Amino acid sequence: MGAIATETVWYAEGLSFSCTRCGNCCGGAPGYVWVQPADIIAIAAHLGMPPARFETQHTRRVGRRQSLLELPGGDCEFLVRDPDGTTRCRIHTVRPVQCRTWPFWKSNLHSARAWEAAARHCPGINHGQHHPLPVIQEALRQNAAADVPL
């Protein structure tokens, strides 16, 4: 009996990424930061407010999903830009799956070319910590489980 063939992905050896706190993934062009009911509950608790109030004040409905609100210009409302040029997230410890799994999104991992395109906007891609294939696969699994269309 022969071995079962498995598909090899272009990033099978893993990828490097370390956040530089540039804020490019959290701001700039308008977009969506998808949140699930569990995210809403966690973020609301972190901010000390009831989930229903958080949902009303900090999310918008987009089709059947919900997204965090943005400031004019596209920055996530929880992104804080410090005077030294670094950024921080007011909800970092409870940030949604989409944020926790950046840059290991299906759209960025579709091809080496897609990864390099993302790297042009994210100075942390291809630098710093090496993430082995199982870590990348887990990020993809988390996004799929959360129904995050990335």
C-alpha positions as CSV (number, residue, x, y, z in Angstrom):
1,M,0.0,0.0,0.0
2,G,1.3,3.4,-0.9
3,A,1.3,6.5,1.3
4,I,-1.7,8.8,1.1
5,A,-0.9,11.8,-1.0
6,T,-1.3,15.1,0.8
7,E,-1.4,18.6,-0.7
8,T,1.6,20.7,0.1
9,V,1.0,24.3,0.6
10,W,3.5,26.9,-0.5
11,Y,4.0,28.0,3.2
12,A,4.6,24.4,4.4
13,E,7.9,25.5,6.0
14,G,6.1,28.2,8.0
15,L,6.2,32.0,7.8
16,S,7.7,34.8,9.7
17,F,5.7,37.6,11.3
18,S,6.1,39.9,14.3
19,C,3.8,42.9,14.9
20,T,5.5,46.2,14.6
21,R,2.5,48.2,16.0
22,C,2.3,50.2,12.8
23,G,-1.5,50.0,12.8
24,N,-1.8,49.3,9.1
25,C,-4.0,46.3,9.7
26,C,-6.3,48.2,12.0
27,G,-6.7,51.4,10.1
28,G,-6.5,53.1,6.8
29,A,-8.9,52.1,4.1
30,P,-12.4,51.3,5.3
31,G,-13.3,47.7,5.8
32,Y,-14.8,45.3,8.3
33,V,-13.7,43.8,11.6
34,W,-16.1,40.9,12.0
35,V,-17.4,40.1,15.5
36,Q,-19.3,37.1,16.8
37,P,-21.7,37.0,19.8
38,A,-18.8,35.7,22.0
39,D,-16.6,38.6,20.9
40,I,-19.4,41.1,21.8
41,I,-19.8,39.6,25.2
42,A,-16.0,39.6,25.9
43,I,-15.4,43.1,24.6
44,A,-18.4,44.5,26.4
45,A,-17.2,43.0,29.7
46,H,-13.7,44.4,29.1
47,L,-15.2,47.8,28.6
48,G,-17.6,47.4,31.6
49,M,-20.8,47.7,29.7
50,P,-23.8,45.4,28.9
51,P,-23.4,43.5,25.7
52,A,-26.6,45.0,24.2
53,R,-25.3,48.5,24.8
54,F,-21.9,47.6,23.3
55,E,-23.6,46.1,20.3
56,T,-25.7,49.2,19.7
57,Q,-22.9,51.7,20.3
58,H,-19.9,49.9,18.7
59,T,-21.1,47.6,15.9
60,R,-22.9,47.7,12.6
61,R,-24.8,45.0,10.8
62,V,-23.5,44.0,7.4
63,G,-25.8,41.4,5.9
64,R,-26.0,38.6,8.4
65,R,-22.7,39.6,10.2
66,Q,-21.7,42.4,12.5
67,S,-18.6,44.5,12.3
68,L,-16.9,46.9,14.7
69,L,-17.5,50.6,13.9
70,E,-14.8,52.7,12.2
71,L,-13.7,56.3,12.6
72,P,-13.8,58.6,9.6
73,G,-10.9,57.5,7.4
74,G,-11.3,53.8,8.2
75,D,-9.4,53.3,11.5
76,C,-11.0,50.9,13.9
77,E,-12.6,52.9,16.7
78,F,-10.4,51.0,19.2
79,L,-7.1,51.8,17.5
80,V,-5.1,54.5,19.4
81,R,-2.3,56.2,17.5
82,D,0.4,57.3,20.0
83,P,2.5,60.5,19.4
84,D,5.6,58.3,18.8
85,G,4.0,56.7,15.8
86,T,3.2,53.4,17.4
87,T,-0.4,52.2,17.9
88,R,-2.2,50.2,20.4
89,C,-5.6,48.6,20.7
90,R,-7.9,49.4,23.5
91,I,-9.4,45.9,23.4
92,H,-6.2,44.0,22.6
93,T,-6.7,41.3,25.2
94,V,-10.2,40.5,23.9
95,R,-9.8,41.4,20.3
96,P,-11.8,39.4,17.7
97,V,-10.5,36.3,15.9
98,Q,-9.9,38.3,12.8
99,C,-7.5,40.6,14.6
100,R,-5.8,37.8,16.6
101,T,-5.1,35.8,13.4
102,W,-3.6,38.5,11.3
103,P,-1.8,38.0,8.9
104,F,-2.6,34.3,8.6
105,W,-5.8,34.9,6.6
106,K,-6.9,32.7,3.7
107,S,-6.7,35.7,1.4
108,N,-3.1,36.4,2.4
109,L,-2.1,32.7,2.2
110,H,-3.8,32.0,-1.2
111,S,-0.4,32.3,-2.9
112,A,3.1,33.5,-2.3
113,R,2.2,36.5,-4.4
114,A,-0.8,37.3,-2.2
115,W,1.5,37.1,0.9
116,E,4.0,39.4,-0.7
117,A,1.2,41.9,-1.5
118,A,0.2,41.9,2.1
119,A,3.9,42.4,3.1
120,R,4.0,45.7,1.1
121,H,1.5,47.1,3.6
122,C,2.6,45.3,6.8
123,P,6.2,45.7,7.9
124,G,6.0,42.8,10.3
125,I,5.4,40.2,7.5
126,N,8.6,38.2,6.6
127,H,10.3,39.5,9.7
128,G,10.6,38.4,13.3
129,Q,9.0,35.3,14.8
130,H,8.8,32.1,12.7
131,H,5.3,30.5,12.8
132,P,5.3,26.8,11.8
133,L,2.6,25.3,9.6
134,P,0.4,24.0,12.5
135,V,0.2,27.6,13.9
136,I,-0.9,28.9,10.5
137,Q,-3.4,26.1,10.1
138,E,-4.9,26.8,13.5
139,A,-5.3,30.5,12.5
140,L,-7.1,29.4,9.3
141,R,-9.3,27.0,11.3
142,Q,-10.2,29.7,13.8
143,N,-11.3,32.1,11.0
144,A,-13.3,29.4,9.4
145,A,-15.0,28.4,12.7
146,A,-15.9,32.1,13.3
147,D,-17.2,32.4,9.8
148,V,-14.8,35.2,9.1
149,P,-14.8,35.9,5.4
150,L,-11.1,36.7,4.9
